[in-house]
C-alpha cells in the first residue's frame, strides 16, 4: 500500500504535464483557425468521450463536426489531432496544411512552449516560498579539498571547468560528473576573478569538495528576525527559476556528451522510461514523506517541473514522429519554398513511431529488471 500513493501521484504528474503539452498545441491551433478533431489524454482504447460545443465551420462529410475530448485507457501520453496535420486536404480553411508556415510552426512548438512555461512557474513559486541555495560559500569544511585549494567563505563560484555554475544544482552536478578528476573552479572574491584547481574526495554517496552554500530565503517565507539570511527578491527569484529550468535543459545533453565520449557515467544516470521514473518518484516520495506533508508537496512540485522540462525538450528533438522532426520538415519547406511531399513525411514519422515503440518496450523491460534487482537487493 505504501507504494500505491506515489505511483498514483506520478500518474497524476504525468497526466498534468501531458495535458499542458497537448493544450499548447490545442490553443495555438484554435488561434490559427485549425479545427481540432480530437483532444486525447492517455493512449489506447477510449474510456470516456465528451463532445465539444465549438462546431467546425466547414464540416467534412462522415466525420464529427465538433471536437471530441477523450480519456483513454493507458495513462501515458496523449495527442491533439488536427485536421490536415497528416493529410493534404485542399480548399479547407480549417485544415492545418492550408495555414501559413509560421502559423504551423507556432502550433507544433506550442506544446513544448507550454511545458517550459509550466516548469518556470513551478520553479518560480518554489523559490518564492522556500528560497534557494546560492553558489556563494558560507563555510568551508576543515581538512576538505576546498580548504586545501584555498577557497574561503564569501567566495562566489561562477564557473566550473568553464561552464556557468551559479546554483547549488549546478555545483553538485559538476562535482558528481567529475568522477574524482580535478575541477577548474572559478570564483569571484571581492570583485576579483580567481581560479582554483580542486580534486573532489570520495564519500559514501558520491564526491564532495567540502563547503556549505549560503541560503537565501523566499519572499513568501521570510526568516525569523533574529536570523540574518539574505532574502531573494522577486526578480532574483525569477532569475533563479530560469536558471533552474536551463540547468535541467542542459544536463541531459551534458550526460549524453559524456556517454558518447566513453566517460564513466554518474551513478543513477541513464535512459529511463515511465516505469523507471515511477520507481524513482516512489523512492523520493518515501524520503520526503519523513519530513511532513509540506516537504512532500514541494518535492512533488519540483519533480513535476523537472518532468515538464524533460518532455518539452524531448519533443523538440529531431526524432521522427516527435514535434522536433515536424519542425525540421517545416524549416525545410521554408528553405525549399515548397512542402515536402506529405506521403514521404508520413512514412518518416511512421518508421520513427515504430522505432520509438520498440525502444519504449526495451526501456520498460530494462526498468522492470532494475526495479526487481533493487527490490531483491
SULQUIMO-V970082 format. One record per pair of residues at least 6 apart in sequence whose C-alpha atoms are under 6 Angstrom apart, sorted by the first residue. I is the first residue (numbers start at 1). GAP is how many residues later the second one is. D is the distance in Angstrom with one decimal. If there is no record, write none. Layout:
# SULQUIMO-V970082
[[I	GAP	D] [I	GAP	D]]
This chain:
# SULQUIMO-V970082
[[6	276	5.1] [13	291	5.9] [17	291	5.5] [21	90	4.1] [21	93	5.9] [21	94	5.7] [22	58	5.8] [22	89	5.6] [24	86	4.6] [24	87	4.2] [24	90	5.4] [25	82	5.3] [25	85	5.1] [25	86	5.0] [28	79	5.0] [29	78	5.6] [33	61	5.8] [34	60	4.5] [34	61	5.7] [34	62	5.7] [35	47	6.0] [35	48	5.7] [35	59	5.3] [36	31	5.8] [36	45	5.9] [36	46	4.4] [37	30	4.8] [37	44	5.5] [37	45	5.5] [38	29	5.4] [38	30	4.6] [38	31	5.9] [38	42	5.9] [38	43	5.1] [39	30	4.9] [39	41	4.6] [40	29	5.9] [40	30	4.7] [40	31	5.9] [40	38	5.3] [40	39	5.3] [41	30	5.1] [41	37	4.4] [42	30	4.7] [42	32	5.3] [42	33	4.6] [42	34	5.2] [42	35	5.0] [42	36	4.6] [43	29	5.2] [43	31	5.1] [43	35	5.9] [44	28	5.7] [44	29	5.5] [44	30	5.9] [45	27	5.5] [45	28	5.6] [46	25	6.0] [46	26	4.3] [47	24	5.6] [47	25	5.1] [47	26	6.0] [48	22	5.5] [48	23	5.1] [49	20	5.7] [49	21	4.5] [50	18	5.8] [50	19	5.0] [51	17	4.9] [52	14	5.7] [52	15	5.1] [52	16	6.0] [54	12	5.9] [55	10	5.5] [55	11	4.6] [56	9	5.2] [56	10	6.0] [59	6	5.3] [83	12	4.9] [84	11	4.5] [84	12	4.7] [84	13	5.1] [85	11	5.5] [112	200	4.1] [115	193	5.2] [115	197	5.4] [116	193	5.8] [119	186	4.3] [119	189	5.9] [120	121	5.9] [123	118	4.9] [124	114	5.7] [124	117	4.8] [127	91	5.7] [127	110	5.8] [128	90	4.4] [128	91	5.1] [128	92	5.6] [129	89	5.1] [129	91	4.9] [129	92	5.4] [130	88	5.1] [131	85	5.3] [131	86	4.2] [131	87	3.8] [132	83	5.8] [132	84	5.5] [133	35	5.7] [133	81	5.9] [133	82	4.4] [134	33	5.1] [134	34	5.8] [134	80	5.7] [135	21	5.7] [135	22	5.4] [135	31	5.2] [135	32	5.2] [135	33	5.8] [136	19	5.7] [136	20	4.1] [136	77	5.7] [136	78	5.5] [137	16	5.0] [137	17	5.3] [137	18	5.5] [137	75	6.0] [137	76	4.6] [137	77	5.7] [138	15	5.0] [138	74	5.6] [138	75	5.2] [138	76	4.8] [139	14	5.1] [139	72	5.7] [139	73	5.2] [140	71	4.3] [141	69	5.3] [141	70	5.5] [144	66	5.1] [145	64	5.1] [146	63	5.2] [146	64	5.5] [149	49	5.9] [155	33	5.9] [155	34	5.0] [156	31	5.2] [156	32	5.1] [157	29	5.9] [157	30	4.2] [158	6	6.0] [158	7	5.3] [158	8	5.5] [158	28	5.8] [158	29	5.4] [159	6	4.8] [159	27	5.1] [160	24	5.6] [160	25	4.7] [161	23	4.8] [176	31	5.8] [177	89	5.9] [180	20	5.2] [181	18	5.8] [182	16	5.4] [182	17	4.1] [183	14	5.5] [183	15	5.2] [184	12	5.8] [184	13	4.8] [185	10	5.7] [185	11	5.1] [186	8	5.7] [186	9	4.5] [187	6	5.9] [187	7	5.4] [200	7	5.8] [200	8	5.2] [200	9	4.9] [201	6	5.5] [201	7	5.5] [216	14	5.1] [216	15	5.0] [216	16	5.7] [217	14	4.7] [217	15	5.9] [218	14	5.5] [273	90	5.8] [273	91	5.9] [276	91	4.9] [288	7	6.0] [288	8	5.0] [289	7	5.4] [315	7	5.4] [315	8	5.2] [315	9	5.9] [316	7	5.6] [316	8	3.9] [317	7	4.7] [318	6	4.4] [318	7	4.3] [319	6	5.3] [320	29	4.7] [320	32	4.5] [321	28	4.3] [321	31	5.5] [321	32	5.4] [333	6	4.5]]
